Amino acid sequence: MLNVRNIRRLVVVGGGTAGWFAALTLRRLFEKKVEIRVIESPDIGIVGVGEGGLINLIDALSRNNIAVSDFMIETGAAFKMGFCYGGWRGGGEQDKFDYLFANPKVEELAWSEFGGYPLISALIHQNYGLDKGVLGFVGRKKDYD
């Protein structure tokens, strides 16, 4: 069995979303006297899809006591509501598949800042019907044509 009682230093190799969230999780799990370092290469660029594709970003930030508004401001981040896969079947212009992250069974859409609902606003801005993210909302037939 691994004995972690005498650990003094932990190193996460690789930054990005996975590396930094790993370091945050380790910080929560180990005493403050345990040093945690993240090593990332200055020569390897970022892909730029990590946190935007993290479906449970709000939950991960909350677990690490990071305010969503602070994270958005400090990182210049934007919420992704999902991915659009073009050319899903045959490559035609209308041939796309929208995979929305919003899960109506989770309360993430209820997240509010300054009296507004950013995730619901993003659905509207991207011309998605509210039925794509709000449980019990039924769109009109013309919304699907």
DSSP file (Angstrom, degrees, kcal/mol; ACC not computed):
  #  RESIDUE AA STRUCTURE BP1 BP2  ACC     N-H-->O    O-->H-N    N-H-->O    O-->H-N    TCO  KAPPA ALPHA  PHI   PSI    X-CA   Y-CA   Z-CA
    1    1 A M              0   0    0      0, 0.0     2,-0.3     0, 0.0     0, 0.0   0.000 360.0 360.0 360.0 140.2    0.0    0.0    0.0
    2    2 A L        -     0   0    0      1,-0.0     2,-0.7     2,-0.0     0, 0.0  -0.562 360.0-148.3 -74.2 127.5    1.2    3.5   -0.9
    3    3 A N        +     0   0    0     -2,-0.3     3,-0.3     1,-0.1    -1,-0.0  -0.876  21.6 172.7 -99.7 113.3    2.1    5.5    2.2
    4    4 A V    >   +     0   0    0     -2,-0.7     3,-1.1     1,-0.2    -1,-0.1   0.332  52.9  97.2-101.6   6.4    1.4    9.2    1.5
    5    5 A R  T 3  S+     0   0    0      1,-0.2    -1,-0.2     3,-0.0    -2,-0.0   0.813  86.3  44.3 -66.7 -30.4    2.1   10.5    5.1
    6    6 A N  T 3  S+     0   0    0     -3,-0.3    -1,-0.2     2,-0.0     2,-0.2   0.283  79.3 130.6-100.5  11.5    5.6   11.5    4.4
    7    7 A I    <   +     0   0    0     -3,-1.1     3,-0.1     1,-0.2    -3,-0.0  -0.460  22.6 168.5 -67.1 132.8    5.0   13.3    1.0
    8    8 A R        +     0   0    0      1,-0.3    27,-3.0    -2,-0.2     2,-0.4   0.610  63.8  28.1-115.2 -25.0    6.6   16.7    0.9
    9    9 A R  E     -a   35   0A   0     25,-0.2     2,-0.4     2,-0.0    -1,-0.3  -0.997  56.8-170.1-145.7 135.2    6.4   17.6   -2.8
   10   10 A L  E     -a   36   0A   0     25,-3.2    27,-2.5    -2,-0.4     2,-0.4  -0.977  10.0-160.0-123.0 139.8    4.0   16.7   -5.6
   11   11 A V  E     -a   37   0A   0     -2,-0.4     2,-0.6    25,-0.2    27,-0.2  -0.977   6.5-158.7-124.1 130.2    4.6   17.5   -9.2
   12   12 A V  E     -a   38   0A   0     25,-3.0    27,-2.9    -2,-0.4     2,-0.7  -0.938  15.1-148.8-103.5 120.6    2.1   17.6  -12.0
   13   13 A V  E     +a   39   0A   0     -2,-0.6    27,-0.2    25,-0.2    25,-0.1  -0.821  68.2  28.5 -95.2 114.2    3.7   17.3  -15.4
   14   14 A G        -     0   0    0     25,-3.4    26,-0.2    -2,-0.7    25,-0.1   0.252  67.5-144.8 107.3 128.0    1.7   19.2  -18.0
   15   15 A G     >  +     0   0    0      4,-0.1     4,-1.9    23,-0.1     3,-0.1   0.436  50.3  98.2 -93.0-128.3   -0.4   22.3  -17.5
   16   16 A G  H  > S-     0   0    0      2,-0.2     4,-2.5     1,-0.2     5,-0.3  -0.118  99.2 -47.0  67.7-173.1   -3.6   23.1  -19.3
   17   17 A T  H  > S+     0   0    0      1,-0.2     4,-2.4     2,-0.2     5,-0.3   0.922 140.4  47.7 -59.9 -46.9   -7.0   22.4  -17.9
   18   18 A A  H  > S+     0   0    0      1,-0.2     4,-2.0     2,-0.2    -1,-0.2   0.925 114.0  46.4 -63.7 -45.1   -6.2   18.9  -16.8
   19   19 A G  H  X S+     0   0    0     -4,-1.9     4,-2.2     2,-0.2    -1,-0.2   0.922 115.1  44.7 -64.6 -45.1   -2.9   19.8  -15.1
   20   20 A W  H  X S+     0   0    0     -4,-2.5     4,-2.2     2,-0.2    -1,-0.2   0.882 114.4  47.9 -71.4 -37.4   -4.2   22.8  -13.3
   21   21 A F  H  X S+     0   0    0     -4,-2.4     4,-2.2    -5,-0.3    -1,-0.2   0.854 110.5  53.5 -70.6 -32.0   -7.3   21.1  -12.1
   22   22 A A  H  X S+     0   0    0     -4,-2.0     4,-2.6    -5,-0.3    -2,-0.2   0.930 109.8  48.0 -62.7 -44.3   -5.2   18.2  -10.9
   23   23 A A  H  X S+     0   0    0     -4,-2.2     4,-2.3     1,-0.2    -2,-0.2   0.899 111.0  50.6 -63.4 -40.6   -3.0   20.6   -9.0
   24   24 A L  H  X S+     0   0    0     -4,-2.2     4,-1.7     2,-0.2    -1,-0.2   0.902 111.1  48.7 -63.1 -40.8   -6.1   22.2   -7.4
   25   25 A T  H  X S+     0   0    0     -4,-2.2     4,-1.7     1,-0.2    -2,-0.2   0.919 111.0  49.4 -65.8 -43.5   -7.5   18.8   -6.4
   26   26 A L  H  X S+     0   0    0     -4,-2.6     4,-2.2     1,-0.2    -2,-0.2   0.887 107.0  56.4 -62.2 -37.8   -4.2   17.8   -4.9
   27   27 A R  H  < S+     0   0    0     -4,-2.3    -1,-0.2     1,-0.2    -2,-0.2   0.890 108.6  47.4 -60.7 -39.2   -4.1   21.1   -3.0
   28   28 A R  H  < S+     0   0    0     -4,-1.7    -1,-0.2     1,-0.2    -2,-0.2   0.849 114.8  46.6 -68.6 -33.8   -7.4   20.3   -1.5
   29   29 A L  H  < S+     0   0    0     -4,-1.7     2,-0.3    -5,-0.1    -2,-0.2   0.783 108.3  56.3 -82.9 -28.3   -6.4   16.7   -0.5
   30   30 A F  S  < S-     0   0    0     -4,-2.2     0, 0.0    -5,-0.1     0, 0.0  -0.732  89.9 -95.3-111.3 155.8   -3.0   17.4    1.0
   31   31 A E    >   -     0   0    0     -2,-0.3     3,-1.7     1,-0.1    -1,-0.1  -0.158  39.4-108.1 -60.1 158.4   -1.8   19.6    3.9
   32   32 A K  T 3  S+     0   0    0      1,-0.3    -1,-0.1    -4,-0.1    -2,-0.0   0.753 115.6  67.4 -62.2 -25.2   -0.5   23.1    3.2
   33   33 A K  T 3  S+     0   0    0      2,-0.1     2,-0.6   -24,-0.0    -1,-0.3   0.665  80.4  92.3 -73.0 -13.8    3.0   22.0    4.0
   34   34 A V  S <  S-     0   0    0     -3,-1.7     2,-0.3    -7,-0.1   -25,-0.2  -0.717  78.1-136.4 -81.1 122.5    3.0   19.7    0.9
   35   35 A E  E     -a    9   0A   0    -27,-3.0   -25,-3.2    -2,-0.6     2,-0.5  -0.635  17.9-164.0 -81.4 133.0    4.5   21.6   -2.0
   36   36 A I  E     -a   10   0A   0     -2,-0.3     2,-0.4   -27,-0.2   -25,-0.2  -0.979   8.7-177.4-122.0 125.1    2.6   21.3   -5.3
   37   37 A R  E     -a   11   0A   0    -27,-2.5   -25,-3.0    -2,-0.5     2,-0.5  -0.923  16.7-152.4-122.6 146.1    4.2   22.3   -8.5
   38   38 A V  E     -a   12   0A   0     -2,-0.4     2,-0.6   -27,-0.2   -25,-0.2  -0.978  11.4-160.9-114.3 126.7    2.9   22.3  -12.1
   39   39 A I  E     +a   13   0A   0    -27,-2.9   -25,-3.4    -2,-0.5     2,-0.4  -0.937  18.5 166.2-109.5 120.8    5.5   21.9  -14.8
   40   40 A E        -     0   0    0     -2,-0.6    -2,-0.0   -26,-0.2   -27,-0.0  -0.980  35.5-112.2-134.3 149.0    4.5   23.1  -18.3
   41   41 A S    >   -     0   0    0     -2,-0.4     3,-0.5     1,-0.1   -26,-0.1  -0.592   7.6-153.6 -82.6 133.3    6.5   23.7  -21.4
   42   42 A P  T 3  S+     0   0    0      0, 0.0    -1,-0.1     0, 0.0     0, 0.0   0.639  97.4  58.3 -74.6 -12.1    6.8   27.3  -22.7
   43   43 A D  T 3  S+     0   0    0      2,-0.1     2,-0.7     1,-0.1    -2,-0.0   0.587  88.8  79.4 -93.6 -11.9    7.4   25.8  -26.1
   44   44 A I  S <  S-     0   0    0     -3,-0.5    -1,-0.1     1,-0.0    -3,-0.0  -0.871  75.6-142.6-101.6 118.3    4.1   23.8  -26.4
   45   45 A G        -     0   0    0     -2,-0.7     2,-0.3     1,-0.1    -4,-0.1  -0.160  21.3-100.6 -71.8 169.1    1.2   26.0  -27.3
   46   46 A I        -     0   0    0      1,-0.1    -1,-0.1     2,-0.0   -30,-0.0  -0.649  12.0-148.6 -91.2 149.5   -2.3   25.7  -25.9
   47   47 A V        -     0   0    0     -2,-0.3    -1,-0.1     0, 0.0    -2,-0.0   0.870  29.4-144.6 -80.0 -41.3   -5.1   24.0  -27.8
   48   48 A G  S    S+     0   0    0     -3,-0.1     4,-0.1     0, 0.0    -2,-0.0   0.680  73.0  91.2  88.6  18.9   -7.7   26.2  -26.2
   49   49 A V     >  +     0   0    0      3,-0.1     4,-1.7     2,-0.1     5,-0.1   0.489  55.8  95.7-118.3  -6.9  -10.6   23.8  -25.9
   50   50 A G  T >4 S+     0   0    0      1,-0.2     3,-0.8     2,-0.2     4,-0.4   0.947  91.2  28.5 -54.3 -71.3  -10.0   22.4  -22.4
   51   51 A E  G >4 S+     0   0    0      1,-0.3     3,-0.8     2,-0.2    -1,-0.2   0.818 118.5  58.7 -67.9 -28.4  -12.1   24.4  -20.0
   52   52 A G  G 34 S+     0   0    0      1,-0.2    28,-0.4    27,-0.1    -1,-0.3   0.806 109.8  44.1 -67.9 -27.7  -14.7   25.2  -22.6
   53   53 A G  G << S+     0   0    0     -4,-1.7     2,-1.1    -3,-0.8    -1,-0.2   0.363  83.9 109.3 -96.3   4.1  -15.3   21.5  -23.2
   54   54 A L    X   -     0   0    0     -3,-0.8     3,-1.6    -4,-0.4     4,-0.2  -0.708  53.9-163.9 -84.1 102.6  -15.4   20.7  -19.5
   55   55 A I  T 3  S+     0   0    0     -2,-1.1     3,-0.3     1,-0.3    -1,-0.2   0.825  86.9  44.1 -60.1 -34.2  -19.0   19.9  -19.0
   56   56 A N  T 3> S+     0   0    0      1,-0.2     4,-2.7     2,-0.1    -1,-0.3  -0.125  73.7 130.2-103.4  37.5  -18.9   20.2  -15.2
   57   57 A L  H <> S+     0   0    0     -3,-1.6     4,-2.8     1,-0.2     5,-0.2   0.915  72.0  50.2 -57.4 -47.2  -16.8   23.4  -15.2
   58   58 A I  H  > S+     0   0    0     -3,-0.3     4,-2.4     1,-0.2    -1,-0.2   0.910 112.9  46.9 -61.3 -42.0  -19.1   25.2  -12.7
   59   59 A D  H  > S+     0   0    0      2,-0.2     4,-2.6     1,-0.2    -1,-0.2   0.915 111.9  50.7 -65.0 -42.6  -19.0   22.2  -10.4
   60   60 A A  H  X S+     0   0    0     -4,-2.7     4,-1.1     1,-0.2    -2,-0.2   0.899 111.7  47.6 -63.5 -40.4  -15.2   21.9  -10.6
   61   61 A L  H  <>S+     0   0    0     -4,-2.8     5,-2.6    -5,-0.2     3,-0.4   0.925 111.9  50.0 -65.3 -43.7  -14.8   25.6   -9.9
   62   62 A S  H ><5S+     0   0    0     -4,-2.4     3,-1.9     1,-0.2    -2,-0.2   0.913 106.4  54.9 -61.3 -43.5  -17.1   25.4   -6.9
   63   63 A R  H 3<5S+     0   0    0     -4,-2.6    -1,-0.2     1,-0.3    -2,-0.2   0.812 111.6  45.8 -59.1 -29.3  -15.3   22.4   -5.5
   64   64 A N  T 3<5S-     0   0    0     -4,-1.1    -1,-0.3    -3,-0.4    -2,-0.2   0.197 116.2-114.6-100.8  15.8  -12.1   24.4   -5.6
   65   65 A N  T < 5 +     0   0    0     -3,-1.9     2,-0.5     1,-0.2    -3,-0.2   0.866  67.5 143.2  54.7  42.4  -13.7   27.5   -4.0
   66   66 A I      < -     0   0    0     -5,-2.6    -1,-0.2    -6,-0.1     2,-0.2  -0.962  51.5-127.0-113.5 121.1  -13.2   29.6   -7.2
   67   67 A A     >  -     0   0    0     -2,-0.5     4,-2.5     1,-0.1     5,-0.2  -0.460  12.6-135.7 -67.0 133.7  -16.0   32.0   -8.0
   68   68 A V  H  > S+     0   0    0      1,-0.2     4,-2.6     2,-0.2     5,-0.2   0.904 105.5  52.1 -57.5 -43.0  -17.3   31.5  -11.6
   69   69 A S  H  > S+     0   0    0      1,-0.2     4,-2.2     2,-0.2    -1,-0.2   0.899 109.7  49.1 -63.7 -39.9  -17.3   35.3  -12.2
   70   70 A D  H  > S+     0   0    0      2,-0.2     4,-2.9     1,-0.2     5,-0.3   0.922 111.4  49.8 -63.3 -43.6  -13.7   35.6  -11.0
   71   71 A F  H  X S+     0   0    0     -4,-2.5     4,-2.1     1,-0.2     6,-0.4   0.924 111.2  48.8 -59.9 -46.2  -12.6   32.7  -13.3
   72   72 A M  H  X>S+     0   0    0     -4,-2.6     4,-1.3    -5,-0.2     5,-0.8   0.913 115.7  43.4 -62.5 -43.7  -14.3   34.2  -16.3
   73   73 A I  H  <5S+     0   0    0     -4,-2.2    -2,-0.2    -5,-0.2    -1,-0.2   0.943 116.1  45.8 -68.0 -48.6  -12.8   37.6  -15.8
   74   74 A E  H  <5S+     0   0    0     -4,-2.9    -2,-0.2     1,-0.2    -1,-0.2   0.814 122.7  34.4 -68.6 -31.2   -9.3   36.5  -14.9
   75   75 A T  H  <5S-     0   0    0     -4,-2.1    -1,-0.2    -5,-0.3    -2,-0.2   0.581  97.8-127.9-100.1 -11.0   -9.0   33.9  -17.8
   76   76 A G  T  <5 +     0   0    0     -4,-1.3    -3,-0.2    -5,-0.3    -4,-0.1   0.815  53.5 166.5  67.0  28.3  -11.0   35.8  -20.4
   77   77 A A      < -     0   0    0     -5,-0.8     2,-0.4    -6,-0.4    -1,-0.2  -0.240  27.3-156.3 -76.7 162.6  -13.0   32.6  -20.8
   78   78 A A        -     0   0    0     -3,-0.1     2,-0.3    -2,-0.0    -1,-0.0  -0.994  23.8-112.2-136.4 142.4  -16.3   32.1  -22.6
   79   79 A F        -     0   0    0     -2,-0.4     2,-0.5   -26,-0.0   -27,-0.1  -0.540  22.5-148.0 -75.3 136.1  -18.9   29.4  -21.9
   80   80 A K        -     0   0    0    -28,-0.4     3,-0.1    -2,-0.3    42,-0.0  -0.891   4.4-160.9 -98.8 134.1  -19.4   26.8  -24.6
   81   81 A M        -     0   0    0     -2,-0.5    20,-3.0     1,-0.3    21,-0.8   0.559  64.3 -58.3 -89.4  -9.1  -22.9   25.5  -24.8
   82   82 A G  E     -B  100   0B   0     18,-0.3     2,-0.4    19,-0.2    -1,-0.3  -0.976  61.5 -71.7 160.7-169.0  -21.8   22.5  -26.8
   83   83 A F  E     -B   99   0B   0     16,-2.3    16,-3.2    -2,-0.3     2,-0.6  -0.924  27.0-147.7-119.1 145.9  -20.1   21.3  -29.9
   84   84 A C  E     -B   98   0B   0     -2,-0.4     2,-0.8    14,-0.2    14,-0.2  -0.966  11.0-157.4-112.7 117.9  -21.4   21.5  -33.5
   85   85 A Y  E >   -B   97   0B   0     12,-3.0    12,-2.0    -2,-0.6     3,-0.6  -0.849  11.8-156.5 -98.2 107.5  -20.1   18.6  -35.6
   86   86 A G  E 3  S+B   96   0B   0     -2,-0.8    10,-0.2     1,-0.2     7,-0.1  -0.513  74.1  22.3 -81.9 151.2  -20.3   19.6  -39.3
   87   87 A G  T 3  S+     0   0    0      8,-2.0    -1,-0.2     5,-0.5     9,-0.2   0.852  75.5 162.4  64.9  35.0  -20.5   17.0  -42.0
   88   88 A W  S <  S+     0   0    0      7,-1.1     8,-0.1    -3,-0.6    -2,-0.1   0.869  73.8   1.0 -58.6 -42.4  -21.9   14.5  -39.5
   89   89 A R  S    S-     0   0    0      3,-0.1    -1,-0.1     6,-0.0    -3,-0.0   0.789 143.6  -8.1-115.1 -49.9  -23.3   12.1  -42.1
   90   90 A G  S    S-     0   0    0      2,-0.1    -2,-0.1     0, 0.0    -3,-0.0   0.518  88.9-104.7-134.8  -8.5  -22.7   13.2  -45.7
   91   91 A G        +     0   0    0      1,-0.2    -5,-0.0     4,-0.1    -3,-0.0   0.477  64.1 146.5  99.8   2.1  -21.2   16.7  -45.7
   92   92 A G    >   -     0   0    0      1,-0.1     3,-1.4     2,-0.1    -5,-0.5  -0.211  62.9-104.8 -69.0 165.1  -24.2   18.8  -46.8
   93   93 A E  T 3  S+     0   0    0      1,-0.3    -1,-0.1    -7,-0.1    -6,-0.1   0.866 123.4  41.4 -59.6 -38.5  -24.7   22.3  -45.5
   94   94 A Q  T 3  S+     0   0    0      1,-0.1     2,-1.7    -8,-0.1    -1,-0.3   0.426  88.0 109.0 -88.0   1.4  -27.5   21.2  -43.2
   95   95 A D    <   +     0   0    0     -3,-1.4    -8,-2.0     2,-0.0    -7,-1.1  -0.586  48.4 122.5 -83.9  85.2  -25.6   18.1  -42.1
   96   96 A K  E     -B   86   0B   0     -2,-1.7     2,-0.5   -10,-0.2   -10,-0.2  -0.981  48.6-148.1-143.6 155.3  -24.6   18.9  -38.6
   97   97 A F  E     -B   85   0B   0    -12,-2.0   -12,-3.0    -2,-0.3     2,-0.6  -0.983  12.0-153.6-126.9 120.1  -25.1   17.5  -35.2
   98   98 A D  E     -B   84   0B   0     -2,-0.5     2,-0.7   -14,-0.2   -14,-0.2  -0.836   5.8-167.4 -96.1 119.2  -25.3   19.8  -32.2
   99   99 A Y  E     -B   83   0B   0    -16,-3.2   -16,-2.3    -2,-0.6     2,-0.3  -0.903  13.2-158.3-105.7 105.8  -24.2   18.2  -28.9
  100  100 A L  E     -B   82   0B   0     -2,-0.7   -18,-0.3   -18,-0.2   -19,-0.1  -0.650  15.4-154.4 -88.4 138.0  -25.3   20.6  -26.1
  101  101 A F        +     0   0    0    -20,-3.0   -19,-0.2    -2,-0.3    -1,-0.1   0.791  63.8 108.0 -76.0 -28.8  -23.6   20.4  -22.8
  102  102 A A        -     0   0    0    -21,-0.8    -2,-0.1     1,-0.1    32,-0.1  -0.279  53.2-164.0 -58.7 125.5  -26.7   21.8  -21.0
  103  103 A N    >   -     0   0    0      1,-0.1     3,-2.4    30,-0.1     5,-0.3  -0.939  11.0-156.5-114.2 110.4  -28.2   19.0  -18.9
  104  104 A P  T 3  S+     0   0    0      0, 0.0    31,-0.3     0, 0.0    -1,-0.1   0.654  92.2  62.1 -64.0 -12.7  -31.8   19.9  -17.9
  105  105 A K  T 3  S+     0   0    0     29,-0.1     2,-0.3    -3,-0.0    29,-0.0   0.504  97.5  68.4 -88.9  -2.9  -31.5   17.4  -15.0
  106  106 A V  S X  S-     0   0    0     -3,-2.4     3,-0.6     1,-0.0     4,-0.1  -0.828  84.5-128.1-112.7 153.3  -28.6   19.4  -13.4
  107  107 A E  G >  S+     0   0    0     -2,-0.3     3,-1.2     1,-0.2     4,-0.2   0.242  77.9 108.8 -87.1  16.1  -29.0   22.8  -11.9
  108  108 A E  G >  S+     0   0    0     -5,-0.3     3,-1.4     1,-0.3    -1,-0.2   0.827  74.3  57.7 -64.0 -29.9  -26.2   24.4  -14.0
  109  109 A L  G <  S+     0   0    0     -3,-0.6    11,-0.4    -6,-0.3    -1,-0.3   0.736  96.6  64.4 -70.9 -19.4  -28.6   26.4  -16.1
  110  110 A A  G <  S+     0   0    0     -3,-1.2    -1,-0.3    -4,-0.1    -2,-0.2   0.527  73.2 122.1 -79.9  -4.5  -29.9   28.0  -12.9
  111  111 A W    <   -     0   0    0     -3,-1.4     8,-0.4    -4,-0.2     2,-0.4  -0.383  45.1-171.6 -58.4 130.2  -26.5   29.6  -12.3
  112  112 A S        -     0   0    0      5,-0.2     2,-0.4     6,-0.1     5,-0.2  -0.964  18.0-171.7-131.1 147.7  -27.1   33.3  -12.1
  113  113 A E  B >  S-C  116   0C   0      3,-1.8     3,-2.2    -2,-0.4    -2,-0.0  -0.996  74.9 -13.6-135.5 127.8  -24.8   36.3  -12.0
  114  114 A F  T 3  S-     0   0    0     -2,-0.4     3,-0.1     1,-0.3    -1,-0.1   0.833 129.4 -50.3  51.9  38.7  -26.0   39.9  -11.3
  115  115 A G  T 3  S+     0   0    0      1,-0.3    -1,-0.3     0, 0.0     2,-0.2   0.480 119.5  97.7  83.9   1.9  -29.6   39.0  -11.8
  116  116 A G  B <   -C  113   0C   0     -3,-2.2    -3,-1.8     4,-0.0    -1,-0.3  -0.719  69.4-129.6-119.2 171.2  -29.1   37.2  -15.2
  117  117 A Y     >  -     0   0    0     -2,-0.2     4,-2.6    -5,-0.2     5,-0.2  -0.837  20.4-172.7-121.5  90.3  -28.8   33.7  -16.3
  118  118 A P  H  > S+     0   0    0      0, 0.0     4,-2.1     0, 0.0    -1,-0.1   0.833  82.0  49.3 -56.4 -39.3  -25.7   33.5  -18.6
  119  119 A L  H  > S+     0   0    0     -8,-0.4     4,-1.7     2,-0.2     5,-0.1   0.903 113.4  45.4 -72.1 -39.0  -26.1   29.9  -19.8
  120  120 A I  H  > S+     0   0    0    -11,-0.4     4,-2.1     2,-0.2    -1,-0.2   0.903 112.4  53.0 -67.1 -39.7  -29.8   30.4  -20.7
  121  121 A S  H  X S+     0   0    0     -4,-2.6     4,-2.8     1,-0.2    -2,-0.2   0.882 106.4  53.4 -60.7 -38.2  -28.8   33.7  -22.4
  122  122 A A  H  X S+     0   0    0     -4,-2.1     4,-2.0    -5,-0.2    -1,-0.2   0.884 105.9  53.0 -65.8 -38.1  -26.1   31.8  -24.4
  123  123 A L  H  <>S+     0   0    0     -4,-1.7     5,-2.6     2,-0.2    -2,-0.2   0.946 112.7  44.4 -59.1 -47.8  -28.7   29.3  -25.6
  124  124 A I  H ><5S+     0   0    0     -4,-2.1     3,-1.8     1,-0.2    -2,-0.2   0.925 111.4  53.0 -63.4 -45.3  -30.9   32.1  -26.8
  125  125 A H  H 3<5S+     0   0    0     -4,-2.8    -1,-0.2     1,-0.3    -2,-0.2   0.847 108.5  50.1 -60.1 -35.6  -28.0   34.0  -28.4
  126  126 A Q  T 3<5S-     0   0    0     -4,-2.0    -1,-0.3    -5,-0.2    -2,-0.2   0.299 117.2-114.2 -87.6  10.3  -27.0   30.9  -30.4
  127  127 A N  T < 5 +     0   0    0     -3,-1.8     2,-0.4     1,-0.2    -3,-0.2   0.768  65.4 147.7  62.9  28.8  -30.5   30.5  -31.7
  128  128 A Y      < -     0   0    0     -5,-2.6    -1,-0.2    -6,-0.2     2,-0.1  -0.743  53.8-110.8 -88.4 143.0  -31.1   27.2  -29.8
  129  129 A G    >   -     0   0    0     -2,-0.4     3,-2.2     1,-0.1     4,-0.3  -0.452  22.4-122.2 -67.3 145.9  -34.6   26.5  -28.6
  130  130 A L  G >> S+     0   0    0      1,-0.3     4,-2.6     2,-0.2     3,-1.6   0.729 108.8  74.9 -63.1 -19.8  -34.9   26.7  -24.8
  131  131 A D  G 34 S+     0   0    0      1,-0.3    -1,-0.3     2,-0.2     5,-0.1   0.701  83.9  68.2 -65.0 -16.2  -36.2   23.1  -25.0
  132  132 A K  G <4 S+     0   0    0     -3,-2.2    -1,-0.3     1,-0.1    -2,-0.2   0.701 121.6  10.4 -73.6 -18.6  -32.6   22.1  -25.6
  133  133 A G  T <4 S+     0   0    0     -3,-1.6     2,-0.6    -4,-0.3    -2,-0.2   0.523 111.2  77.4-137.6  -9.2  -31.6   23.1  -22.1
  134  134 A V  S >< S-     0   0    0     -4,-2.6     3,-2.0     3,-0.1    -1,-0.2  -0.926  75.6-127.1-115.8 115.2  -34.7   23.8  -20.0
  135  135 A L  T 3  S+     0   0    0     -2,-0.6     3,-0.1   -31,-0.3    -3,-0.1  -0.317  93.0  14.2 -58.8 130.5  -36.6   20.8  -18.7
  136  136 A G  T 3  S+     0   0    0      1,-0.3     2,-0.5    -5,-0.1    -1,-0.3   0.337  90.5 128.4  88.5  -7.5  -40.3   21.0  -19.5
  137  137 A F    <   -     0   0    0     -3,-2.0     2,-0.5    -7,-0.2    -1,-0.3  -0.717  42.9-160.1 -84.8 127.4  -40.0   23.8  -22.1
  138  138 A V        -     0   0    0     -2,-0.5    -8,-0.1    -3,-0.1     2,-0.1  -0.934   8.0-144.1-111.6 122.7  -41.7   22.8  -25.3
  139  139 A G        -     0   0    0     -2,-0.5     2,-0.2     1,-0.1     5,-0.0  -0.329  24.3-100.3 -78.4 164.0  -40.6   24.7  -28.4
  140  140 A R    >   -     0   0    0      1,-0.1     3,-1.4    -2,-0.1     4,-0.4  -0.489  31.4-112.4 -80.3 155.8  -43.0   25.7  -31.3
  141  141 A K  G >  S+     0   0    0      1,-0.3     3,-1.9     2,-0.2     4,-0.4   0.880 116.4  59.3 -56.2 -40.9  -43.0   23.6  -34.4
  142  142 A K  G >  S+     0   0    0      1,-0.3     3,-0.7     2,-0.2    -1,-0.3   0.729  91.5  70.1 -64.2 -20.4  -41.5   26.4  -36.5
  143  143 A D  G <  S+     0   0    0     -3,-1.4    -1,-0.3     1,-0.2    -2,-0.2   0.702 101.8  45.6 -67.0 -17.8  -38.5   26.4  -34.2
  144  144 A Y  G <         0   0    0     -3,-1.9    -1,-0.2    -4,-0.4    -2,-0.2   0.494 360.0 360.0-105.4  -4.8  -37.5   23.1  -35.7
  145  145 A D    <         0   0    0     -3,-0.7    -1,-0.2    -4,-0.4    -2,-0.1   0.463 360.0 360.0 -83.2 360.0  -38.0   23.8  -39.4
